[in-house]
Amino acid sequence: MAKNFNRVNVLITGADGFIGSHLTKELLNQGANITAIVHSENLKNLKKIKDKIKIIYGDVKKNEIIDEIIKANPDYIFHLAAINKSDNYENMKEILETNIMGVINVVESAIKIKNLKKLIFSSTYLVYEGSVESLRENTNLNPKSSYAISKYASERILQKYSTKYNIPIVITRL
């Protein structure tokens, strides 16, 4: 990744969330041209900088977002958008649809962006749920919640796309 994002085009999904808003502010401070995809018009975490970034209101699980991402022509995509609600059967469908379809739509966009340098996906440490050992990349996986399962499934989907289409993807387990 570039050490300095001056004049680099960056697209961030979930830019108004806790991590997304901090990332957005930091990359803006480094001089990046930010396109933020947000679900809500509230912009609770981006109010102070909303005039300095391009904002797309949309839902990553809907196919229309693919064209918006391609039009933004980012050098880097940070895919942070996800639903992490309490894990019960009422929310399971919403969690799986949003998190898995969201990653599919983002990676389908990435295939069509010629100069994409990296797609960075934010997974979760919860794929190791219940592990009592120090976590390492080779720690046994044990996703239990719908959220953790959706994140692990998304990781696997991204790995398949990366192999098939030679897309530069980085997966982080925050």
CYANA upper distance limits for C-alpha pairs under 8 A (distance plus 0.5 A):
  1 MET  CA    118 LYS  CA      8.38
  4 ASN  CA     30 GLN  CA      6.49
  4 ASN  CA     31 GLY  CA      8.19
  5 PHE  CA     27 LEU  CA      7.05
  5 PHE  CA     30 GLN  CA      5.86
  5 PHE  CA     31 GLY  CA      6.16
  5 PHE  CA     32 ALA  CA      5.44
  6 ASN  CA     30 GLN  CA      6.21
  6 ASN  CA     31 GLY  CA      4.48
  6 ASN  CA     32 ALA  CA      5.52
  6 ASN  CA     33 ASN  CA      8.34
  7 ARG  CA     31 GLY  CA      6.28
  7 ARG  CA     32 ALA  CA      5.52
  7 ARG  CA     33 ASN  CA      6.32
  8 VAL  CA     31 GLY  CA      7.98
  8 VAL  CA     32 ALA  CA      5.41
  8 VAL  CA     33 ASN  CA      6.34
  8 VAL  CA     74 PRO  CA      8.39
  8 VAL  CA     75 ASP  CA      6.99
  9 ASN  CA     32 ALA  CA      6.56
  9 ASN  CA     33 ASN  CA      5.32
  9 ASN  CA     34 ILE  CA      6.69
  9 ASN  CA     35 THR  CA      8.17
  9 ASN  CA     72 ALA  CA      8.49
  9 ASN  CA     73 ASN  CA      7.78
  9 ASN  CA     74 PRO  CA      5.22
  9 ASN  CA     75 ASP  CA      5.69
  9 ASN  CA     76 TYR  CA      7.18
 10 VAL  CA     32 ALA  CA      7.04
 10 VAL  CA     33 ASN  CA      6.54
 10 VAL  CA     34 ILE  CA      5.54
 10 VAL  CA     35 THR  CA      6.70
 10 VAL  CA     74 PRO  CA      5.61
 10 VAL  CA     75 ASP  CA      6.42
 10 VAL  CA     76 TYR  CA      5.43
 10 VAL  CA     77 ILE  CA      6.43
 10 VAL  CA     78 PHE  CA      8.14
 11 LEU  CA     34 ILE  CA      6.40
 11 LEU  CA     35 THR  CA      5.19
 11 LEU  CA     36 ALA  CA      6.36
 11 LEU  CA     37 ILE  CA      7.94
 11 LEU  CA     69 ILE  CA      8.10
 11 LEU  CA     72 ALA  CA      7.85
 11 LEU  CA     74 PRO  CA      6.27
 11 LEU  CA     76 TYR  CA      6.83
 11 LEU  CA     77 ILE  CA      5.33
 11 LEU  CA     78 PHE  CA      6.76
 12 ILE  CA     20 GLY  CA      7.55
 12 ILE  CA     24 THR  CA      7.82
 12 ILE  CA     34 ILE  CA      7.92
 12 ILE  CA     35 THR  CA      6.87
 12 ILE  CA     36 ALA  CA      5.53
 12 ILE  CA     37 ILE  CA      6.61
 12 ILE  CA     77 ILE  CA      6.40
 12 ILE  CA     78 PHE  CA      5.27
 12 ILE  CA     79 HIS  CA      6.49
 12 ILE  CA     80 LEU  CA      7.50
 13 THR  CA     20 GLY  CA      8.00
 13 THR  CA     36 ALA  CA      6.59
 13 THR  CA     37 ILE  CA      5.16
 13 THR  CA     38 VAL  CA      6.99
 13 THR  CA     60 VAL  CA      8.28
 13 THR  CA     77 ILE  CA      8.36
 13 THR  CA     78 PHE  CA      6.87
 13 THR  CA     79 HIS  CA      5.50
 13 THR  CA     80 LEU  CA      5.84
 13 THR  CA     81 ALA  CA      5.56
 14 GLY  CA     20 GLY  CA      6.20
 14 GLY  CA     36 ALA  CA      7.94
 14 GLY  CA     37 ILE  CA      6.56
 14 GLY  CA     38 VAL  CA      5.98
 14 GLY  CA     39 HIS  CA      7.91
 14 GLY  CA     79 HIS  CA      7.60
 14 GLY  CA     80 LEU  CA      5.54
 14 GLY  CA     81 ALA  CA      4.35
 14 GLY  CA     82 ALA  CA      7.66
 15 ALA  CA     19 ILE  CA      8.18
 15 ALA  CA     20 GLY  CA      4.56
 15 ALA  CA     21 SER  CA      5.56
 15 ALA  CA     23 LEU  CA      8.22
 15 ALA  CA     24 THR  CA      6.87
 15 ALA  CA     36 ALA  CA      5.95
 15 ALA  CA     37 ILE  CA      6.67
 15 ALA  CA     38 VAL  CA      6.53
 15 ALA  CA     80 LEU  CA      7.78
 15 ALA  CA     81 ALA  CA      8.02
 16 ASP  CA     20 GLY  CA      6.24
 16 ASP  CA     21 SER  CA      5.43
 16 ASP  CA     36 ALA  CA      8.47
 16 ASP  CA     38 VAL  CA      6.63
 16 ASP  CA     43 LEU  CA      6.54
 16 ASP  CA     44 LYS  CA      7.47
 16 ASP  CA     45 ASN  CA      5.89
 16 ASP  CA     46 LEU  CA      6.52
 17 GLY  CA     21 SER  CA      6.10
 17 GLY  CA     45 ASN  CA      7.42
 17 GLY  CA     81 ALA  CA      8.40
 18 PHE  CA     22 HIS  CA      7.05
 18 PHE  CA     45 ASN  CA      7.88
 19 ILE  CA     23 LEU  CA      6.65
 19 ILE  CA     80 LEU  CA      8.35
 20 GLY  CA     24 THR  CA      6.44
 20 GLY  CA     80 LEU  CA      6.95
 21 SER  CA     25 LYS  CA      6.66
 21 SER  CA     45 ASN  CA      6.43
 21 SER  CA     46 LEU  CA      6.85
 22 HIS  CA     26 GLU  CA      6.67
 23 LEU  CA     27 LEU  CA      6.58
 24 THR  CA     28 LEU  CA      6.52
 24 THR  CA     34 ILE  CA      7.71
 24 THR  CA     36 ALA  CA      8.39
 25 LYS  CA     29 ASN  CA      6.68
 25 LYS  CA     49 ILE  CA      8.17
 26 GLU  CA     30 GLN  CA      6.90
 27 LEU  CA     31 GLY  CA      6.98
 27 LEU  CA     32 ALA  CA      6.00
 27 LEU  CA     34 ILE  CA      8.25
 28 LEU  CA     32 ALA  CA      5.55
 28 LEU  CA     33 ASN  CA      7.43
 28 LEU  CA     34 ILE  CA      7.29
 33 ASN  CA     53 ILE  CA      7.50
 34 ILE  CA     53 ILE  CA      5.74
 34 ILE  CA     54 LYS  CA      6.70
 35 THR  CA     53 ILE  CA      6.57
 35 THR  CA     54 LYS  CA      5.17
 35 THR  CA     55 ILE  CA      6.31
 35 THR  CA     56 ILE  CA      7.69
 35 THR  CA     72 ALA  CA      7.46
 36 ALA  CA     53 ILE  CA      7.55
 36 ALA  CA     54 LYS  CA      6.62
 36 ALA  CA     55 ILE  CA      5.36
 36 ALA  CA     56 ILE  CA      6.53
 37 ILE  CA     55 ILE  CA      6.54
 37 ILE  CA     56 ILE  CA      5.29
 37 ILE  CA     57 TYR  CA      6.40
 37 ILE  CA     58 GLY  CA      6.92
 38 VAL  CA     43 LEU  CA      8.39
 38 VAL  CA     55 ILE  CA      7.67
 38 VAL  CA     56 ILE  CA      6.77
 38 VAL  CA     57 TYR  CA      5.63
 38 VAL  CA     58 GLY  CA      6.57
 38 VAL  CA     59 ASP  CA      7.99
 39 HIS  CA     57 TYR  CA      6.10
 39 HIS  CA     58 GLY  CA      5.76
 39 HIS  CA     59 ASP  CA      6.16
 40 SER  CA     57 TYR  CA      7.34
 41 GLU  CA     57 TYR  CA      7.46
 43 LEU  CA     47 LYS  CA      6.20
 43 LEU  CA     50 LYS  CA      8.47
 46 LEU  CA     50 LYS  CA      6.14
 49 ILE  CA     53 ILE  CA      7.34
 50 LYS  CA     54 LYS  CA      8.09
 50 LYS  CA     55 ILE  CA      7.96
 56 ILE  CA     68 GLU  CA      8.30
 58 GLY  CA     65 ILE  CA      7.02
 59 ASP  CA     65 ILE  CA      7.23
 59 ASP  CA    102 GLY  CA      8.48
 60 VAL  CA     65 ILE  CA      6.41
 60 VAL  CA     81 ALA  CA      7.91
 60 VAL  CA     98 THR  CA      7.57
 60 VAL  CA    101 MET  CA      7.87
 60 VAL  CA    102 GLY  CA      5.06
 60 VAL  CA    103 VAL  CA      8.24
 60 VAL  CA    105 ASN  CA      7.19
 60 VAL  CA    106 VAL  CA      7.84
 61 LYS  CA     65 ILE  CA      8.29
 61 LYS  CA     97 GLU  CA      7.40
 61 LYS  CA     98 THR  CA      5.63
 61 LYS  CA     99 ASN  CA      7.99
 61 LYS  CA    100 ILE  CA      8.36
 61 LYS  CA    101 MET  CA      5.38
 61 LYS  CA    102 GLY  CA      4.79
 61 LYS  CA    103 VAL  CA      8.44
 61 LYS  CA    105 ASN  CA      7.23
 62 LYS  CA    101 MET  CA      8.26
 62 LYS  CA    102 GLY  CA      8.07
 62 LYS  CA    105 ASN  CA      8.12
 63 ASN  CA    105 ASN  CA      6.98
 64 GLU  CA     68 GLU  CA      7.55
 65 ILE  CA     69 ILE  CA      6.72
 65 ILE  CA    105 ASN  CA      7.75
 66 ILE  CA     70 ILE  CA      6.78
 66 ILE  CA    105 ASN  CA      6.37
 66 ILE  CA    106 VAL  CA      7.12
 66 ILE  CA    108 GLU  CA      7.56
 66 ILE  CA    109 SER  CA      5.68
 67 ASP  CA     71 LYS  CA      6.57
 67 ASP  CA    109 SER  CA      7.79
 68 GLU  CA     72 ALA  CA      6.85
 69 ILE  CA     73 ASN  CA      7.30
 69 ILE  CA     74 PRO  CA      8.24
 69 ILE  CA    106 VAL  CA      8.04
 69 ILE  CA    109 SER  CA      6.73
 70 ILE  CA     74 PRO  CA      8.24
 70 ILE  CA    109 SER  CA      6.25
 70 ILE  CA    110 ALA  CA      7.97
 70 ILE  CA    112 LYS  CA      7.34
 70 ILE  CA    113 ILE  CA      6.67
 73 ASN  CA    113 ILE  CA      6.79
 73 ASN  CA    115 ASN  CA      8.47
 73 ASN  CA    116 LEU  CA      8.37
 74 PRO  CA    113 ILE  CA      8.11
 74 PRO  CA    115 ASN  CA      8.36
 74 PRO  CA    116 LEU  CA      6.90
 75 ASP  CA    115 ASN  CA      6.73
 75 ASP  CA    116 LEU  CA      5.10
 75 ASP  CA    117 LYS  CA      5.85
 75 ASP  CA    118 LYS  CA      7.54
 76 TYR  CA    116 LEU  CA      6.57
 76 TYR  CA    117 LYS  CA      6.28
 76 TYR  CA    118 LYS  CA      5.60
 76 TYR  CA    119 LEU  CA      6.39
 76 TYR  CA    120 ILE  CA      8.10
 77 ILE  CA    118 LYS  CA      6.97
 77 ILE  CA    119 LEU  CA      5.21
 77 ILE  CA    120 ILE  CA      6.56
 78 PHE  CA    119 LEU  CA      6.54
 78 PHE  CA    120 ILE  CA      5.28
 78 PHE  CA    121 PHE  CA      6.59
 78 PHE  CA    122 SER  CA      8.15
 79 HIS  CA    103 VAL  CA      8.10
 79 HIS  CA    106 VAL  CA      7.99
 79 HIS  CA    119 LEU  CA      7.83
 79 HIS  CA    120 ILE  CA      6.62
 79 HIS  CA    121 PHE  CA      5.46
 79 HIS  CA    122 SER  CA      6.75
 80 LEU  CA    121 PHE  CA      7.07
 80 LEU  CA    122 SER  CA      5.90
 81 ALA  CA     99 ASN  CA      8.12
 81 ALA  CA    102 GLY  CA      8.15
 82 ALA  CA     95 ILE  CA      8.20
 82 ALA  CA     98 THR  CA      7.06
 82 ALA  CA     99 ASN  CA      5.71
 82 ALA  CA    102 GLY  CA      8.21
 83 ILE  CA     94 GLU  CA      8.29
 83 ILE  CA     95 ILE  CA      5.99
 83 ILE  CA     98 THR  CA      7.21
 83 ILE  CA     99 ASN  CA      6.99
 83 ILE  CA    147 TYR  CA      7.96
 84 ASN  CA     95 ILE  CA      7.43
 84 ASN  CA    147 TYR  CA      6.44
 85 LYS  CA     91 ASN  CA      7.53
 85 LYS  CA     95 ILE  CA      7.99
 85 LYS  CA    147 TYR  CA      8.28
 86 SER  CA     91 ASN  CA      7.96
 87 ASP  CA     91 ASN  CA      7.09
 87 ASP  CA     92 MET  CA      7.30
 87 ASP  CA    145 SER  CA      6.61
 87 ASP  CA    146 SER  CA      6.66
 87 ASP  CA    147 TYR  CA      7.71
 88 ASN  CA     92 MET  CA      6.77
 89 TYR  CA     93 LYS  CA      8.19
 91 ASN  CA     95 ILE  CA      6.55
 92 MET  CA     96 LEU  CA      6.63
 92 MET  CA    146 SER  CA      6.48
 93 LYS  CA     97 GLU  CA      6.42
 94 GLU  CA     98 THR  CA      6.43
 95 ILE  CA     99 ASN  CA      6.40
 95 ILE  CA    146 SER  CA      7.33
 95 ILE  CA    147 TYR  CA      6.87
 95 ILE  CA    150 SER  CA      7.80
 96 LEU  CA    100 ILE  CA      6.19
 96 LEU  CA    101 MET  CA      8.25
 96 LEU  CA    146 SER  CA      7.43
 96 LEU  CA    147 TYR  CA      7.83
 96 LEU  CA    150 SER  CA      6.03
 97 GLU  CA    101 MET  CA      5.99
 97 GLU  CA    102 GLY  CA      8.09
 98 THR  CA    102 GLY  CA      5.90
 99 ASN  CA    103 VAL  CA      6.83
 99 ASN  CA    150 SER  CA      6.53
 99 ASN  CA    151 LYS  CA      7.52
 99 ASN  CA    154 SER  CA      7.92
100 ILE  CA    104 ILE  CA      6.83
100 ILE  CA    150 SER  CA      6.54
100 ILE  CA    151 LYS  CA      8.04
100 ILE  CA    153 ALA  CA      7.64
100 ILE  CA    154 SER  CA      6.13
101 MET  CA    105 ASN  CA      6.58
102 GLY  CA    106 VAL  CA      6.71
103 VAL  CA    107 VAL  CA      6.59
103 VAL  CA    154 SER  CA      6.77
103 VAL  CA    158 LEU  CA      8.18
104 ILE  CA    108 GLU  CA      6.45
104 ILE  CA    154 SER  CA      8.40
104 ILE  CA    157 ILE  CA      8.04
104 ILE  CA    158 LEU  CA      8.44
105 ASN  CA    109 SER  CA      6.73
106 VAL  CA    110 ALA  CA      6.78
107 VAL  CA    111 ILE  CA      6.84
107 VAL  CA    119 LEU  CA      8.50
107 VAL  CA    158 LEU  CA      7.67
107 VAL  CA    161 TYR  CA      7.89
108 GLU  CA    112 LYS  CA      7.62
109 SER  CA    113 ILE  CA      7.21
110 ALA  CA    116 LEU  CA      7.51
110 ALA  CA    119 LEU  CA      7.96
110 ALA  CA    167 ILE  CA      7.93
111 ILE  CA    165 TYR  CA      7.36
111 ILE  CA    167 ILE  CA      7.44
116 LEU  CA    168 PRO  CA      8.45
117 LYS  CA    168 PRO  CA      7.10
118 LYS  CA    167 ILE  CA      7.99
118 LYS  CA    168 PRO  CA      5.45
118 LYS  CA    169 ILE  CA      6.11
118 LYS  CA    170 VAL  CA      7.61
119 LEU  CA    167 ILE  CA      8.26
119 LEU  CA    168 PRO  CA      6.76
119 LEU  CA    169 ILE  CA      5.26
119 LEU  CA    170 VAL  CA      6.75
120 ILE  CA    169 ILE  CA      6.32
120 ILE  CA    170 VAL  CA      5.23
120 ILE  CA    171 ILE  CA      6.44
120 ILE  CA    172 THR  CA      7.93
121 PHE  CA    169 ILE  CA      7.91
121 PHE  CA    170 VAL  CA      6.66
121 PHE  CA    171 ILE  CA      5.35
121 PHE  CA    172 THR  CA      6.68
122 SER  CA    171 ILE  CA      6.70
122 SER  CA    172 THR  CA      5.67
122 SER  CA    173 ARG  CA      6.78
122 SER  CA    174 LEU  CA      7.22
123 SER  CA    151 LYS  CA      5.93
123 SER  CA    152 TYR  CA      7.82
123 SER  CA    155 GLU  CA      7.77
123 SER  CA    171 ILE  CA      7.09
123 SER  CA    172 THR  CA      6.10
123 SER  CA    173 ARG  CA      5.13
123 SER  CA    174 LEU  CA      6.77
124 THR  CA    148 ALA  CA      7.35
124 THR  CA    151 LYS  CA      7.23
124 THR  CA    172 THR  CA      7.81
124 THR  CA    173 ARG  CA      4.73
124 THR  CA    174 LEU  CA      5.31
125 TYR  CA    129 GLU  CA      7.94
125 TYR  CA    173 ARG  CA      5.46
125 TYR  CA    174 LEU  CA      6.03
126 LEU  CA    143 PRO  CA      6.72
126 LEU  CA    144 LYS  CA      8.50
126 LEU  CA    148 ALA  CA      5.99
127 VAL  CA    141 LEU  CA      6.13
127 VAL  CA    142 ASN  CA      6.12
127 VAL  CA    143 PRO  CA      4.72
127 VAL  CA    144 LYS  CA      8.04
127 VAL  CA    148 ALA  CA      5.77
127 VAL  CA    149 ILE  CA      7.59
127 VAL  CA    151 LYS  CA      7.98
127 VAL  CA    152 TYR  CA      6.80
128 TYR  CA    135 LEU  CA      8.21
128 TYR  CA    139 THR  CA      7.66
128 TYR  CA    140 ASN  CA      7.11
128 TYR  CA    141 LEU  CA      5.22
128 TYR  CA    142 ASN  CA      5.50
128 TYR  CA    143 PRO  CA      6.50
129 GLU  CA    141 LEU  CA      7.91
129 GLU  CA    142 ASN  CA      5.95
129 GLU  CA    143 PRO  CA      6.11
129 GLU  CA    144 LYS  CA      7.05
130 GLY  CA    142 ASN  CA      7.69
131 SER  CA    135 LEU  CA      8.16
131 SER  CA    140 ASN  CA      8.28
131 SER  CA    142 ASN  CA      8.36
135 LEU  CA    139 THR  CA      6.41
143 PRO  CA    148 ALA  CA      5.55
143 PRO  CA    149 ILE  CA      5.79
143 PRO  CA    152 TYR  CA      7.75
144 LYS  CA    148 ALA  CA      6.80
144 LYS  CA    149 ILE  CA      6.98
145 SER  CA    149 ILE  CA      6.62
146 SER  CA    150 SER  CA      6.51
147 TYR  CA    151 LYS  CA      6.75
148 ALA  CA    152 TYR  CA      6.64
149 ILE  CA    153 ALA  CA      6.53
150 SER  CA    154 SER  CA      6.55
151 LYS  CA    155 GLU  CA      6.73
152 TYR  CA    156 ARG  CA      6.91
153 ALA  CA    157 ILE  CA      6.69
154 SER  CA    158 LEU  CA      6.61
155 GLU  CA    159 GLN  CA      6.71
155 GLU  CA    171 ILE  CA      7.50
156 ARG  CA    160 LYS  CA      6.83
157 ILE  CA    161 TYR  CA      6.84
158 LEU  CA    162 SER  CA      6.43
158 LEU  CA    169 ILE  CA      7.86
159 GLN  CA    163 THR  CA      6.72
159 GLN  CA    169 ILE  CA      8.32
160 LYS  CA    164 LYS  CA      6.62
161 TYR  CA    165 TYR  CA      6.20
161 TYR  CA    166 ASN  CA      7.91
161 TYR  CA    167 ILE  CA      7.52
162 SER  CA    166 ASN  CA      5.44
162 SER  CA    167 ILE  CA      5.04
162 SER  CA    168 PRO  CA      6.98
162 SER  CA    169 ILE  CA      6.96
163 THR  CA    167 ILE  CA      7.78
